[in-house]
């Protein structure tokens, strides 16, 4: 059975009205009519991501997808004619292409600089060809299949005799493999080639044990739907997963693909939605800013709703973040049910998402408060090549803003002038390094020495979590392999205290080793420094890098100070709210304020600041801190209130094998004590 309309059409925003489907269809017709006013162009490959030739080929595959749908809706021969012209044009071009002239990838493409983009091209074009195939002459079909779709599918799957890297990618458990499998499988459906479809399902050896789409479904997601590379690449991978699954559901319903692993693809959509704050996806690992309006999410949510229309809460995602639907039967149903007022609120909740196929390779925790803040805690496995060295790292959102930030990736996607749109060199030398995150650095080196090979086989242990009490939600995890001879344990909690304006973040990080080490704990804050309660020396005329390697070489030293003998408090402002980090410190500790941008000749790095706690010369160190949100600043009326931290002291009361106990004192003589019961791995608070 032929797919009605491919689900990866270029999505157009329509108003949130009763006719989202009709509006999107109208926009589609407007797009193709505008395109018909311009000549078809098939330029020789010449540039990287974002370059004019790259963008032309990208626009062409989107247009071919649009033309197929527009013809299917209208039977307008002009749309069929232009699509035929473009397919034949590429069939003329493709056989003469060697490898792309831009050499940045280990899997170079022919039409694009990397094979991955070729996969995306084919995922769009193969279903478009399937829609019109029976309307083309036998000669046209022979040329298009023999000189374009089949050789491109073979290249994606096998590579060339002198470079078989694509073969390894095709059979890999990785998002590039997902795109390759979808491209080949959809090509098989388009050309009625069952062998290609089977290779997409079961890998090139057809065993199902060394690759293939079904094995990817079994291994790439945890039982809770978490994807090991993180939210950004889960967003990217969910597109081919859902597109090919939808095609399989249409062509091969006996596979029951949406039921596999207890509905793992639908769980993956939910996990991805949960890894967001007010629509913004958490940017950990290699990530740039993306939100729930992304076209991948539009596709995923519509297809998920089509697979399970009882999920009325998904309709609210469409209403609140999409305002458009796919031009498919799934999209039509979404629009119809949304117009009928069937949407229910989607619950963004505190959640622990296990990592690994068995869900036991660490986890990612999200703690949310009724007031609208969210704390992310990363205790996952490495996340393969796109993972960063930031185990037990934090990010925090509040008041609609990122407060403790994650740098994400040093990349300008599809900006050719910035390293051809590829990951910049600073992505490896800074963005991936531990110091670029809110995670502990030992002896000025990154976790695992920055080696993915060393990091991949091991992962943290989640010690416990409890989100049942909204007034005190907590999670704890331990990492024993990131630094030889050093055990790191972090307990973090969100406490709702009646005498504070907003919830309090409690952070207890233990570093334990039989040998003395230097420990740095950075807090990358988003905002403007307001105050530090100890005298500091500001670099006024000349700054120097904070170190020489492991990311330190990219940090300018803006200010340094000796920590307080008691409690050190650092305050900054994010938009219209104050945030104060109070930490138990001693006179031997140092603090520093740094900013990214050193040793960055091409301005690849964003100049983001960080506050660093530094301790040297000890084997065991407990970093006991709290992050307090407080105050308001109204720029319109120029009025402010509650700009000073309420926390007056952080004191480690006791620290032994049985328990860690920390007292937090506040103005007015108020205090709370947080205890970590190490025997039972429980975190408690006494108010």
Residue, then its C-alpha position, 0 to 999 in steps of 0.5 A: x500500500x502506497x504512503x498517502x503523503x510523506x510525513x517530512x514535508x517542509x512544514x509551514x506555520x498555520x494559525x491555531x485554528x479549526x483548519x490547521x490541515x487546510x491552512x497547511x495545504x494552502x501554504x503548500x500550494x503557495x510554496x510550489x506556485x512560487x517555486x514554479x516561477x523560478x528555473x530548476x537548478x542542479x549546480x555542481x557540489x562546491x561548498x559546505x553547510x550553509x553555502x549557496x550550492x549546499x542550500x540549493x540542493x537542500x531546497x531542491x529536495x524540500x521542493x520535490x517533496x512539496x511537488x509530490x504532495x501538491x500533485x497528489x492533492x490537485x492532480x495539477x500536471x504542472x507540479x508533476x512536470x516540474x517534479x519529473x524535470x527535477x528527478x531527471x535532472x539529478x539522474x543526469x547529474x549524479x552518475x558523474x559525481x565523485x567525492x565532494x570537494x569539501x573534506x571534513x567528514x570521515x564519511x564524505x558525500x557526493x552531492x553534499x559534504x557528508x553522506x548524512x546529508x545525502x541520506x536526508x536528501x534521499x529520505x525526502x526524494x524517494x517517497x516523493x518519487x514513489x507517489x508519482x512513479x506510476x505516472x512516469x514513463x518506463x524510460x523515465x523510471x529506468x533513468x531515475x532508478x538506475x542513475x539516481x535512487x538506486x546508486x545513491x541508496x547503494x552509496x549510502x549503504x556500501x560506500x565505494x570500493x576505496x572507502x567503505x566507511x558508509x557500510x560501517x555507518x549503515x550497520x551502526x547503532x547511531x543516529x547517522x545509521x538511522x538516517x541511512x537505514x531510513x533512506x535505503x528502506x524508503x528507496x526500497x519501498x519507492x522502487x518496490x525492491x524488497x531486498x533493500x527494505x529487508x537490509x534496512x530492517x535487518x542490516x546488510x547481512x540480513x541477520x538482524x544481529x549486526x545492524x538494522x532498523x529494528x536493532x536500532x529500536x532495541x538498542x538506541x533507546x532506554x526502556x523509558x525512551x531516553x536516547x543516549x546522545x542526548x536531547x539534541x540528537x534525539x530530536x534529530x534521530x526521532x525524525x527518520x525513526x518516525x518517518x520510516x516507522x510510519x512507512x513500515x506501518x503502512x507497507x508492512x503492518x504485520x510488523x506492528x512497529x509502534x508496538x515494539x518494545x512496549x511502544x518504544x518509539x512513542x516513549x521516545x517522543x515523550x522522553x524528548x518532550x520531557x527534556x525541555x523547559x518551556x519549549x527549549x530543549x536541554x542543550x547538553x552534549x553536542x547541541x545548539x539551541x532547539x525547541x519544541x517547534x522544530x520540524x522533527x517534533x512536529x513530525x514526531x508528535x503527529x505520527x505518535x498521535x496517529x499511532x495512539x489517538x488516546x494521547x490527547x495531551x499531545x494535542x496541547x503540544x501541537x497547540x502550544x508549540x507547533x501551530x501546524x500539522x503534517x499533511x498526512x492522515x495523522x496530521x489531519x486527525x490531529x487538526x480535527x481533534x484539536x479543533x474539536x477541543x479534545x486537547x488535554x494539558x501535557x504534564x511536564x514532570x520530575x522524571x528519572x530517565x534511565x540510559x542504555x538499552x536496559x535502562x541501567x547505564x546511568x540516568x538523566x534526572x529532571x526535577x521540576x517545581x510547581x512554580x516553574x523551575x527545572x533542574x537537570x542532573x546528568x548521570x548518564x553514559x558518555x553518549x558516544x562521539x557526541x557526548x561531553x565529559x560532564x558526568x554529574x553536571x547540572x543545568x538549571x532553569x528558572x523564571x523562563x531563563x537558563x540560569x546555570x547554563x550548559x555550553x552545548x556545542x561550538x558550532x554554527x550549523x549551516x553557516x558556511x563562513x564558520x568552519x563550513x557549518x561543521x563543529x569548530x575545533x573549539x568544540x573539542x578543545x573547549x565545549x566538550x571539556x569538563x571545565x565548560x560544564x557545571x561538573x567537578x574537574x580534578x587536577x585541571x584535566x577533563x574526565x577520562x582525559x577527554x577520551x571517548x574510548x575510555x568513557x564509553x564502557x563505564x557509567x555512573x551509578x544512580x544511588x537514589x531519588x525521590x520526587x514524591x514530595x514537592x517540597x523536597x525532591x532529590x537525586x544522587x549519583x556516583x562516578x568512580x571511573x572518570x578520574x583514576x583513584x577519585x570517587x565523585x558523589x553528587x547529591x542535589x535537591x530542590x527544597x521549597x522552604x516557607x520563609x524563602x521567596x522561591x525554591x532553594x537548590x541544595x548541592x552536595x558534591x563529594x570528592x574522595x581519594x587517598x591522594x591529594x588533588x586539586x579540585x575545581x567546581x565551576x558554575x556557569x552562570x547566565x547573567x551579570x555579576x552583581x556581588x561577591x562577599x570577599x575582596x577580589x582582584x579584577x583584571x582591569x587592563x590585561x587578562x590571561x588564560x585560566x590554564x594551558x589545556x583541557x579547556x582552561x586555555x579558552x577561559x579568560x581570567x577576569x577576577x580572582x579572590x581568596x575564599x571566605x573562612x566560612x561561607x562564600x556568596x556569589x550573586x548575579x542577575x539573570x534578566x529580572x531576578x537575582x541568584x546567589x550561590x552560597x558555599x561552605x569554604x575555608x581560607x585555603x580555597x580560592x575563587x575565580x570569575x572567568x569568561x570563554x573566548x581566550x585562544x579563539x582566533x576565529x571568534x567561534x566561542x560565545x563569551x559566557x562567564x563562570x564562577x569557579x570554586x577551587x580547592x587544592x591539597x586535599x584528598x577528600x573535599x565536600x563542596x556544600x552549596x545552595x543556589x537561592x533565587x530571590x528578588x525582582x528588578x523592574x526595568x520599566x519602573x526602575x524598582x527593585x526588591x529583595x536583592x540580597x541573599x537570605x542564606x547567611x551560612x553554609x556549614x558542614x556539621x558532620x562528615x563520616x562513613x555513615x552520613x554527611x550533614x550540612x546546615x544552611x542558615x538564613x536571615x532571622x535565625x532560620x536554618x535547615x539541615x540536609x542529611x545524606x544517609x550514606x548507608x541507605x542512600x537517602x537525602x533528608x531535610x530537617x526544616 
